């Protein structure tokens, strides 16, 4: 079922003669992919003089719902937002992270754009991580997704969340991937003794890949 945001974006595109065509889109006699539409029109939505700051972000977030393309998130990351628009942006990210549907464009955006940027990593992590003691389906799903890509977040900013997640068995596998990224991501960050202590507390599915590799690496760095 189409979201209200997707409907808004579809109408905004239609006003500019960008319309669905089979599995893709059609504009000026040219067929184009969802990714091409994202690249060609997200920046235009974020600069639309007919909308205020919040209205522009609503359309861009609607394009994310409609097109499901990482490219939309790239333009949102580089656009200065008012406090009201910024709050709308993070609320939309949290909502997508909690939804059962795939959140891959959002999780990838968090990982490579927000968490790898030292200027935004801590703030972005605080915006999207849920209280670890909130075991409702949505927040639990959100934390699984956030923890799994949190390797680049500074250790000081995520340690308390990691410690709390270690007490929640449903988060152990996601926390393991967070620890793995903390060690092996290009911008990963961890404290080896503290990470090793956390790793030893995790109850992971039998056959989980790289557990022994990570344990040996952390033991060697103590």
Buried (B, 14 or more C-beta within 10 A) or exposed (E): EEBEBBEBBBEBBEEBEBEBEEEEBBBEEEEBEBBBBBBBBBBBBBEBEEBEBBBBBBBBBBBBBBBBBBBBBBBBBEBEBEEEBBBBBBEBBBBBBBBEEEBEBBBEBBBBBBBBBEEBBBBBBEBBBBEBEEEEEBBBBBBBBBBBBBBBBBBEBBBEBBBBBBEBEEBBBBBBBBBBBBBEBEBBBBBBEBBBEBBEEBEEEEEBEEBEEBBEBBEEEE
